[in-house]
Amino acid sequence: MTQDERRRAVPFAIRAALASVATATFLLALKGFAAWHTGSVAMLGSLADTGLDLLASLVTLYGVKLAGEPADHDHRFGHGKAEALAALFQVGLITASSVGIAWRAIAALGNHAPTRDAEFGIGVSVIAIAATALLLWYQRSVIRRTGSVAILADNIHYQSDVLLNGSVILALVLDQYMGFSKADPIFGIAIALWLAYGAFKASSNAIDQLMDKEWPEDQRQRFLDVAARQPGLRGIHDFRTRRSGSHDFAQFHMEVDASLTVARAHDLVEGVEQSLKRAFPKVEVLIHLDPEGHVDTDNPLVETDVTPHWFGKRVGA
């Protein structure tokens, strides 16, 4: 996807994020009334999750909008890490909510009053499943058109909501119709644990971005395979990668024949950059040119040759 294509795709991603916000707002109001009306702990947990969905959708909207803006004078690498900071804020809210729900559910295990009007709670959950399914369908159409990573993450998040609403229905059925009075608080505890697990995953991803964690090894190797196919390249070292929001950065030292002119060496670098841009359009690449055999530092991590294992055979061929 070219820069122009990515710019044209932004409005579609923003619309998908707005649809997510609208759906979460509608479900928050509906479940709020249902939790008050039925007294269900499981419904309360579902309400808390929907409230967090709304926050997540707002952050996604913010992130998608920000991702469409170019780097500015004060943020030369863009604004991608704002998403990670917002995610950590969400993690705090999710953790607090899960603790509160678990505390109420544990207290209800000892003295739990039967839920009221389970039919209403079940009906609300069915409506929530239908609304979420419609949102998932729309998000997938936008993902196919734009390739938005932020909308993809939101789509995966809402997939779990279908299971969550299904668990609320099961808890209400067991509590109201089968006489299992402990079902509702037990499912409330399960939902609290689910929220805590989601908070852990969100925090891990956010911290990885803020700490500039390297790409996964398979992604690094795919990138190097493309870089090393450029004729005239003699080796690659000091290969570093990081992710900032939906944008990736990669930099490395590229070795060429020491006898080349500056102009010829520059042409080789541009050739590598163009090949990488075609294969990885969302990656910003920075290449430092070195004559073959040059040693930059005594740091083994920097000087390690990361050229693909097949490179020597190709050069010798």
C-alpha positions as CSV (number, residue, x, y, z in Angstrom):
1,M,0.0,0.0,0.0
2,T,1.5,3.4,-1.1
3,Q,1.5,6.5,1.0
4,D,-1.4,7.9,-1.0
5,E,-3.4,4.7,-0.5
6,R,-2.8,4.7,3.2
7,R,-3.9,8.4,3.4
8,R,-7.1,7.6,1.5
9,A,-7.8,4.6,3.8
10,V,-7.8,6.7,7.0
11,P,-11.4,8.0,6.6
12,F,-12.7,4.4,6.3
13,A,-10.8,3.4,9.5
14,I,-12.1,6.4,11.3
15,R,-15.7,5.4,10.4
16,A,-15.1,1.9,11.7
17,A,-13.8,3.4,14.9
18,L,-16.8,5.7,15.2
19,A,-19.1,2.7,14.7
20,S,-17.3,0.9,17.5
21,V,-17.8,3.9,19.8
22,A,-21.5,4.1,18.9
23,T,-22.1,0.4,19.5
24,A,-20.3,0.5,22.9
25,T,-22.3,3.6,24.0
26,F,-25.6,1.9,23.1
27,L,-24.7,-1.3,24.9
28,L,-23.4,0.6,27.9
29,A,-26.8,2.3,28.4
30,L,-28.7,-1.0,27.8
31,K,-26.6,-3.1,30.1
32,G,-26.6,-0.4,32.8
33,F,-30.3,-0.6,33.1
34,A,-30.3,-4.4,32.8
35,A,-27.7,-4.7,35.7
36,W,-29.8,-2.5,37.9
37,H,-33.1,-4.2,37.0
38,T,-31.9,-7.8,37.4
39,G,-29.3,-7.5,40.1
40,S,-27.1,-10.0,38.3
41,V,-23.4,-10.0,39.1
42,A,-22.6,-11.5,35.8
43,M,-24.5,-8.7,34.0
44,L,-22.6,-6.2,36.2
45,G,-19.4,-7.7,35.0
46,S,-20.6,-7.5,31.4
47,L,-21.5,-3.9,32.0
48,A,-18.0,-3.1,33.3
49,D,-16.5,-4.8,30.2
50,T,-18.7,-2.7,27.9
51,G,-17.6,0.4,29.7
52,L,-14.0,-0.6,29.1
53,D,-14.9,-1.4,25.5
54,L,-16.1,2.2,25.1
55,L,-12.8,3.5,26.4
56,A,-10.9,1.1,24.1
57,S,-12.9,2.3,21.2
58,L,-12.3,5.9,22.0
59,V,-8.6,5.2,22.2
60,T,-8.7,3.3,18.9
61,L,-10.5,6.3,17.3
62,Y,-7.8,8.6,18.7
63,G,-5.0,6.3,17.5
64,V,-6.4,5.9,14.0
65,K,-6.8,9.7,13.7
66,L,-3.3,10.3,15.0
67,A,-1.8,7.6,12.8
68,G,-3.1,9.5,9.7
69,E,-1.2,12.6,10.7
70,P,2.5,13.1,9.6
71,A,5.4,13.6,11.9
72,D,5.8,17.1,13.1
73,H,8.7,19.3,14.2
74,D,8.5,18.1,17.8
75,H,7.8,14.4,17.0
76,R,10.1,13.5,14.2
77,F,9.3,9.7,14.6
78,G,5.5,10.3,14.7
79,H,3.0,10.0,17.5
80,G,2.6,6.2,17.7
81,K,3.6,5.8,21.3
82,A,0.6,7.8,22.4
83,E,-1.4,4.6,21.8
84,A,0.8,2.7,24.2
85,L,0.4,5.4,26.9
86,A,-3.4,5.4,26.4
87,A,-3.4,1.6,26.7
88,L,-1.6,1.7,30.0
89,F,-4.3,4.1,31.3
90,Q,-6.9,1.6,30.2
91,V,-5.0,-1.2,32.0
92,G,-5.4,0.7,35.2
93,L,-9.1,1.0,34.7
94,I,-9.6,-2.6,33.7
95,T,-7.6,-3.8,36.7
96,A,-9.7,-1.7,39.1
97,S,-12.9,-2.9,37.6
98,S,-11.9,-6.6,37.7
99,V,-11.0,-6.3,41.4
100,G,-14.3,-4.6,42.2
101,I,-16.4,-7.2,40.3
102,A,-14.5,-10.1,41.9
103,W,-15.0,-8.6,45.4
104,R,-18.7,-8.2,44.9
105,A,-19.0,-11.7,43.4
106,I,-17.1,-13.4,46.2
107,A,-19.3,-11.6,48.8
108,A,-22.4,-12.8,46.8
109,L,-21.2,-16.4,47.1
110,G,-22.1,-16.3,50.8
111,N,-25.3,-14.4,50.6
112,H,-26.6,-14.1,47.0
113,A,-30.2,-13.1,46.3
114,P,-31.8,-14.7,43.2
115,T,-31.6,-12.6,40.1
116,R,-34.8,-10.7,39.1
117,D,-36.5,-10.9,35.7
118,A,-33.9,-13.1,34.1
119,E,-35.8,-13.0,30.8
120,F,-35.0,-9.3,30.5
121,G,-31.3,-9.9,31.2
122,I,-31.2,-12.7,28.6
123,G,-33.0,-10.5,26.0
124,V,-30.4,-7.7,26.6
125,S,-27.6,-10.1,26.1
126,V,-29.1,-11.4,22.9
127,I,-29.4,-7.8,21.6
128,A,-25.8,-7.2,22.6
129,I,-24.6,-10.3,20.7
130,A,-26.5,-9.2,17.6
131,A,-25.1,-5.6,17.8
132,T,-21.6,-6.9,18.3
133,A,-21.9,-9.3,15.4
134,L,-23.0,-6.4,13.1
135,L,-20.0,-4.3,14.2
136,L,-17.6,-7.2,13.6
137,W,-19.0,-7.7,10.1
138,Y,-18.5,-3.9,9.3
139,Q,-15.0,-3.9,10.9
140,R,-13.9,-6.8,8.8
141,S,-15.0,-5.1,5.6
142,V,-12.9,-2.0,6.6
143,I,-9.9,-4.2,7.5
144,R,-10.0,-5.8,4.0
145,R,-10.1,-2.4,2.4
146,T,-7.6,-0.5,4.6
147,G,-5.4,-3.1,6.4
148,S,-5.7,-1.0,9.5
149,V,-3.9,-2.7,12.4
150,A,-5.8,-0.6,15.0
151,I,-9.2,-1.7,13.7
152,L,-8.0,-5.3,13.5
153,A,-7.1,-5.2,17.2
154,D,-10.5,-3.7,18.0
155,N,-12.1,-6.4,16.0
156,I,-10.4,-9.2,17.9
157,H,-11.3,-7.5,21.2
158,Y,-15.0,-7.4,20.3
159,Q,-15.0,-11.1,19.2
160,S,-14.4,-11.9,22.9
161,D,-17.5,-9.9,23.8
162,V,-19.7,-12.4,22.0
163,L,-18.5,-15.2,24.3
164,L,-18.8,-12.9,27.3
165,N,-22.5,-12.1,26.6
166,G,-23.1,-15.8,26.0
167,S,-21.7,-16.5,29.5
168,V,-24.1,-14.0,31.0
169,I,-27.1,-15.8,29.3
170,L,-25.8,-19.1,30.7
171,A,-25.4,-17.7,34.2
172,L,-29.0,-16.3,34.2
173,V,-30.5,-19.5,32.9
174,L,-28.7,-21.6,35.5
175,D,-29.6,-19.2,38.3
176,Q,-33.2,-18.6,37.4
177,Y,-34.4,-21.8,35.8
178,M,-32.2,-24.6,37.2
179,G,-31.9,-23.4,40.8
180,F,-28.1,-23.1,40.8
181,S,-28.0,-19.9,42.8
182,K,-24.2,-19.8,42.8
183,A,-24.0,-19.7,39.0
184,D,-24.3,-15.9,38.8
185,P,-21.5,-15.0,41.3
186,I,-19.3,-17.8,39.9
187,F,-19.6,-16.4,36.4
188,G,-19.0,-12.9,37.8
189,I,-15.7,-14.2,39.2
190,A,-14.9,-15.8,35.8
191,I,-15.6,-12.5,34.0
192,A,-13.4,-10.6,36.5
193,L,-10.5,-13.0,35.8
194,W,-11.1,-12.5,32.0
195,L,-10.8,-8.8,32.5
196,A,-7.6,-9.2,34.5
197,Y,-6.1,-11.4,31.8
198,G,-7.0,-8.8,29.1
199,A,-5.4,-6.1,31.2
200,F,-2.2,-8.2,31.5
201,K,-2.0,-8.7,27.7
202,A,-2.7,-5.0,27.0
203,S,0.0,-3.9,29.5
204,S,2.5,-6.4,28.0
205,N,2.0,-5.0,24.4
206,A,2.1,-1.4,25.6
207,I,5.3,-1.9,27.6
208,D,6.9,-3.7,24.7
209,Q,6.3,-0.6,22.5
210,L,7.5,1.9,25.1
211,M,10.6,-0.2,25.7
212,D,11.3,-0.4,22.0
213,K,11.2,-4.2,21.9
214,E,12.6,-5.8,18.8
215,W,10.3,-7.3,16.2
216,P,9.5,-11.1,16.4
217,E,12.4,-13.1,15.0
218,D,10.4,-14.4,11.9
219,Q,9.5,-10.8,11.0
220,R,13.2,-9.8,11.3
221,Q,14.3,-12.6,9.1
222,R,11.7,-11.8,6.4
223,F,13.0,-8.2,6.4
224,L,16.6,-9.3,6.1
225,D,15.8,-11.7,3.3
226,V,14.5,-8.8,1.2
227,A,17.3,-6.5,2.1
228,A,20.1,-9.0,1.3
229,R,18.8,-9.7,-2.3
230,Q,20.1,-6.4,-3.6
231,P,23.1,-6.8,-5.9
232,G,26.3,-5.3,-4.5
233,L,25.5,-5.7,-0.8
234,R,28.3,-7.5,1.0
235,G,26.9,-7.8,4.5
236,I,24.5,-6.4,7.2
237,H,25.2,-5.7,10.8
238,D,23.8,-3.5,13.7
239,F,20.3,-4.4,12.7
240,R,17.7,-2.8,15.0
241,T,14.0,-2.7,14.9
242,R,11.1,-1.2,17.0
243,R,7.4,-0.6,16.8
244,S,5.5,2.6,17.5
245,G,1.7,2.3,17.3
246,S,1.0,0.9,13.8
247,H,4.3,2.1,12.4
248,D,7.5,0.1,12.4
249,F,11.1,1.3,12.2
250,A,14.2,-0.5,11.1
251,Q,17.8,0.5,10.8
252,F,21.1,-1.3,9.9
253,H,24.6,-0.9,8.6
254,M,25.1,-2.1,5.1
255,E,28.5,-3.1,3.8
256,V,29.6,-2.6,0.2
257,D,32.8,-2.9,-1.8
258,A,35.3,-0.4,-0.4
259,S,36.5,0.6,-3.9
260,L,33.1,1.9,-5.0
261,T,32.5,5.6,-5.7
262,V,30.2,7.5,-3.3
263,A,27.7,7.8,-6.2
264,R,27.6,4.1,-6.9
265,A,27.4,3.2,-3.2
266,H,24.5,5.7,-2.8
267,D,22.7,4.0,-5.7
268,L,23.0,0.6,-4.0
269,V,21.6,2.0,-0.8
270,E,18.6,3.5,-2.7
271,G,18.0,0.2,-4.4
272,V,17.8,-1.6,-1.0
273,E,15.5,1.1,0.3
274,Q,13.2,0.8,-2.7
275,S,13.0,-3.0,-2.4
276,L,12.2,-2.7,1.3
277,K,9.6,0.0,0.7
278,R,7.8,-2.2,-1.8
279,A,7.8,-5.3,0.5
280,F,7.2,-3.4,3.8
281,P,5.3,-0.2,3.0
282,K,4.6,0.6,6.7
283,V,8.3,0.4,7.8
284,E,10.5,3.5,8.0
285,V,14.1,2.4,7.1
286,L,17.4,4.0,8.0
287,I,20.5,2.6,6.4
288,H,24.1,3.5,7.3
289,L,26.8,2.7,4.7
290,D,30.0,1.0,5.6
291,P,33.0,-0.2,3.5
292,E,33.3,-4.0,3.6
293,G,35.2,-5.2,6.7
294,H,34.8,-1.9,8.6
295,V,34.4,-2.3,12.4
296,D,32.4,0.4,14.1
297,T,32.8,-0.6,17.8
298,D,34.0,-3.4,20.0
299,N,30.4,-4.1,20.9
300,P,29.6,-7.7,19.7
301,L,25.9,-7.1,19.6
302,V,26.5,-4.2,17.1
303,E,29.1,-6.0,15.0
304,T,27.3,-9.3,14.7
305,D,26.7,-10.1,11.0
306,V,22.9,-10.8,10.6
307,T,23.0,-11.4,6.8
308,P,20.8,-14.4,6.0
309,H,22.5,-17.8,6.0
310,W,22.1,-18.3,2.3
311,F,23.8,-15.0,1.5
312,G,27.3,-16.3,1.1
313,K,26.2,-19.0,-1.4
314,R,24.3,-16.4,-3.5
315,V,27.2,-14.0,-3.6
316,G,29.7,-16.8,-4.6
317,A,27.4,-18.1,-7.3
